[in-house]
Amino acid sequence: MAKIEIKILQNLLQANDAKAAEIRALLQQKKILMLNLISSPGSGKTTLLEKTLPLLKEKYRVAVIEGDVETAKDAERLEKCNVPIALINTSGACHLESISIAKAFSALDLNNLDIIFVENVGNLVCPAEFDIGEDYKIALVSTPEGEDKPIKYPLLFREAALVLLNKIDLIEHLNFDRDAFYHDIDKIHRGIPIIETSCKNKSGFAEWLAWIEEKITEKKM
Amino acid sequence: MAKIEIKILQNLLQANDAKAAEIRALLQQKKILMLNLISSPGSGKTTLLEKTLPLLKEKYRVAVIEGDVETAKDAERLEKCNVPIALINTSGACHLESISIAKAFSALDLNNLDIIFVENVGNLVCPAEFDIGEDYKIALVSTPEGEDKPIKYPLLFREAALVLLNKIDLIEHLNFDRDAFYHDIDKIHRGIPIIETSCKNKSGFAEWLAWIEEKITEKKM
């Protein structure tokens, strides 16, 4: 790549990081916890939110920023949860950037929120490269994708604060090597918590909710 | 985005397209069929190749260009198939470009090949945007990802010449809406063939091999 091209890409990333820092400062001031959900397409991000939002809503004021290449499909699925939703259509772009998040904020009442979930575009590669001002990135990976995803796409697992191994109910029908999965993640990001979840039978949900509670309590301190 | 940035991105895409055109002309001259496999991470591209290569090898000279963000994991898995493999590590980039394919060609004997499979980086978004000089893009989607993937990530399904609905053996354990899947694809790309495959029990493999045979026969004419 020519030097001028590299320079311009660096500028774009710097602009993204600067806006992300502004967002982070604003969320700190408002004491809002923002969680950035990242996974392959079809790992279960939307379903996880469908099952999680009703449980959190009892205690916290929650909103969702929904990132999608096109369509409002996921936002429509979440409407029945009856929480504020801001939809970002990326017009083909494969990840969310901080500038879009800042725009989405204008559709939310930040004086009246405890938690914002960001459902990133379904993509295990690019979203991990962009700071959107979140408190934590959460990596979802589902059992049918295979145990080798962390080692093959390590950046996300390095950047994340939590791994959800989702669709754990399907594991009996698969040749999923659990030991290799845990071993690889330990190599990439020692000590990162891993919670095995099923949105079908809600296994792991107590742990998942406890993790969120811990983080929101820290934020409110 | 500033005008100069747009201009530079356009230049990058034009350089990619120019190299793709060169590749296409070379493959035409050598009568080699090149198939570009694109899917989310974990849809089963490598396993499909593991099961397909031994069957094709009986009749055709086959090679694989293996695209991965980092690691040689998939290339190592395919080594036992005993076909020429050229590995491209993209160093974090989320898709293959034609320049990398041209470089990978130098590791292959193009005078001694009938078919090249390109296993693209696992990503349902970006690889569809880059012409690498292939004859056909093939979209894989696996049943656990859900029936809504084509409508949510339509570009690939518009660009592809064939859809493989993989891991069909798992469908009985899922709430996969087959009608919606077929209906959506028909809306996006009317008439595109869809083959339901399982790498576990090889269902759909006769049809998949017949599709490849038809394309290689056309190419050799």
Interface residues (C-beta under 8 A of the other chain):
Chain A: M1 I4 E5 I8 L12 S40 P41 G42 D68 V69 E70 T71 K73 D74 G92 C94 V121 G122 N123 L124 V125 C126 E129 S142 P144 E145 G146 D148 K149 I151 K152 Y153 P154 L155 K167 L170 H173 L174
Chain B: M1 I4 E5 I8 L12 S40 P41 G42 D68 V69 E70 T71 K73 D74 G92 C94 V121 G122 N123 L124 V125 C126 E129 S142 P144 E145 G146 D148 K149 I151 K152 Y153 P154 L155 K167 L170 H173 L174
